[in-house]
Amino acid sequence: MSEENQNAAPIRTTGGKLQVAGVVILAGGVVATVVGGWWGPALLFPGAVIFALGRFME
């Protein structure tokens, strides 16, 4: 990892942006599932994949 990447805030990297998007999608899926939305569980897998992709790109 270069020094530039080490000093940058995580949200300024592509991996950080993907992690945030994954967490938001996961949170929406959990809330929708608890409330009873039929589409809530359908958001859990894509949210987890996007989050994992962000962790991989770090």
C-alpha positions as a printed NumPy array, in Angstrom:
array([[  0.   ,   0.   ,   0.   ],
       [  1.382,   3.393,  -0.908],
       [  1.761,   6.249,   1.554],
       [ -0.967,   8.168,  -0.276],
       [ -3.526,   5.467,   0.482],
       [ -2.456,   5.143,   4.101],
       [ -3.005,   8.845,   4.808],
       [ -6.334,   9.14 ,   2.964],
       [ -9.604,   8.855,   4.84 ],
       [-11.327,   5.524,   4.132],
       [-14.325,   7.206,   2.475],
       [-12.033,   8.787,  -0.134],
       [-11.104,   5.387,  -1.557],
       [-13.25 ,   3.295,  -3.859],
       [-13.212,   0.441,  -1.347],
       [-14.436,   2.738,   1.401],
       [-17.273,   4.008,  -0.755],
       [-18.331,   0.448,  -1.566],
       [-18.228,  -0.482,   2.112],
       [-20.486,   2.43 ,   3.009],
       [-22.908,   1.539,   0.207],
       [-22.95 ,  -2.091,   1.378],
       [-23.658,  -1.118,   4.973],
       [-26.489,   1.21 ,   3.911],
       [-28.06 ,  -1.503,   1.735],
       [-27.688,  -4.067,   4.529],
       [-29.257,  -1.714,   7.061],
       [-32.152,  -1.019,   4.71 ],
       [-32.648,  -4.74 ,   4.189],
       [-32.635,  -5.464,   7.918],
       [-35.096,  -2.651,   8.646],
       [-37.381,  -3.744,   5.817],
       [-37.258,  -7.356,   7.009],
       [-38.131,  -6.419,  10.584],
       [-40.967,  -4.139,   9.443],
       [-42.311,  -6.886,   7.196],
       [-41.347,  -5.713,   3.738],
       [-41.281,  -8.565,   1.25 ],
       [-38.251,  -7.033,  -0.494],
       [-36.136,  -6.743,   2.675],
       [-34.474, -10.168,   2.482],
       [-33.722,  -9.571,  -1.191],
       [-31.408,  -6.694,  -0.19 ],
       [-29.329,  -8.67 ,   2.3  ],
       [-27.249, -10.693,  -0.169],
       [-26.403,  -7.82 ,  -2.563],
       [-25.55 ,  -5.616,   0.426],
       [-23.184,  -8.242,   1.799],
       [-21.546,  -8.716,  -1.601],
       [-21.004,  -4.978,  -2.085],
       [-19.564,  -4.67 ,   1.429],
       [-17.218,  -7.625,   0.858],
       [-16.132,  -6.167,  -2.474],
       [-15.249,  -2.942,  -0.708],
       [-13.193,  -4.835,   1.88 ],
       [-11.428,  -6.685,  -0.922],
       [-10.526,  -3.442,  -2.73 ],
       [ -8.862,  -1.866,   0.321]])
